[in-house]
């Protein structure tokens, strides 16, 4: 159990860096596009939120209900687009659109 705790501590320390947090979420989004596992994406957002002050602080920053954030950022969560946008904004990120391939035509 000690190794898991050490990993989680290291993981959250790394995700407290906004550049690494963005890269982590980017990878989760890419994986979502490959396997449609939205639970993994939501858990990645939760990891970043935990690393950057916790879900309570996220609730304060976003004005969202804390228990709703817990539910939203769970593997079975089903957030509205507005909720995702607010959460990402609180992390200094935003939703964006890009072409699936390098040739948009």
C-alpha positions in Angstrom: 0.0 0.0 0.0 2.9 2.3 0.6 4.0 2.2 -3.0 0.5 3.2 -4.1 0.6 6.1 -1.7 4.0 7.2 -3.0 2.8 7.0 -6.6 -0.4 9.0 -5.9 1.7 11.6 -4.1 4.1 11.8 -7.1 1.2 11.8 -9.6 -0.6 14.7 -7.9 2.7 16.6 -7.5 3.3 16.3 -11.3 -0.3 17.3 -12.1 0.0 20.4 -10.0 2.1 21.8 -12.9 -0.5 23.3 -15.4 1.5 22.2 -18.4 1.7 18.6 -17.2 -2.0 18.7 -16.2 -2.9 19.9 -19.7 -0.8 17.1 -21.3 -2.5 14.6 -19.0 -6.0 15.7 -20.0 -5.0 15.8 -23.7 -3.9 12.2 -23.5 -7.2 11.3 -21.8 -9.1 13.0 -24.6 -7.1 11.2 -27.2 -7.8 7.9 -25.5 -11.5 8.8 -25.3 -11.5 9.3 -29.1 -10.0 5.8 -29.5 -12.2 3.8 -27.0 -15.1 6.1 -26.0 -14.2 5.6 -22.3 -15.6 8.8 -20.9 -15.1 7.5 -17.4 -11.3 7.6 -17.8 -11.5 11.2 -19.1 -13.6 12.3 -16.1 -11.2 10.6 -13.7 -8.3 12.4 -15.3 -10.1 15.7 -14.7 -10.7 14.6 -11.2 -7.0 13.8 -10.7 -6.1 17.3 -11.9 -8.7 18.9 -9.7 -7.3 16.9 -6.7 -3.8 17.9 -7.5 -4.6 21.5 -7.9 -6.2 22.0 -4.5 -9.0 19.4 -4.2 -12.6 19.1 -5.2 -13.7 21.5 -2.4 -11.5 24.2 -3.8 -12.8 23.4 -7.3 -16.3 23.9 -6.0 -15.4 27.3 -4.6 -13.7 28.4 -7.8 -16.5 27.3 -10.0 -19.5 28.0 -7.9 -20.7 24.4 -8.5 -22.1 22.2 -5.7 -19.3 20.0 -4.2 -21.3 16.8 -4.2 -22.3 17.4 -7.8 -18.6 17.8 -8.7 -17.8 14.5 -7.0 -20.6 12.8 -8.9 -19.7 14.6 -12.2 -16.1 13.6 -12.0 -16.7 10.0 -11.2 -16.3 7.1 -13.7 -20.1 7.1 -14.2 -20.5 10.8 -14.3 -22.4 12.5 -17.1 -21.6 16.2 -17.1 -23.3 18.8 -19.2 -21.1 20.7 -21.6 -21.4 23.9 -19.5 -20.2 22.0 -16.4 -17.1 20.7 -18.3 -16.4 24.2 -19.6 -16.6 25.7 -16.1 -14.3 23.0 -14.6 -11.8 23.4 -17.4 -11.8 27.2 -17.1 -11.1 26.9 -13.4 -8.0 24.9 -14.3 -6.9 27.5 -16.8 -8.0 25.5 -19.8 -10.8 25.6 -22.3 -12.7 23.4 -24.7 -11.5 23.7 -28.3 -12.1 22.0 -31.7 -9.5 20.6 -34.0 -9.5 18.6 -37.3 -9.5 14.8 -36.9 -6.8 14.6 -39.6 -4.1 17.0 -40.8 -6.0 17.4 -44.1 -9.4 19.0 -43.3 -10.8 18.3 -46.8 
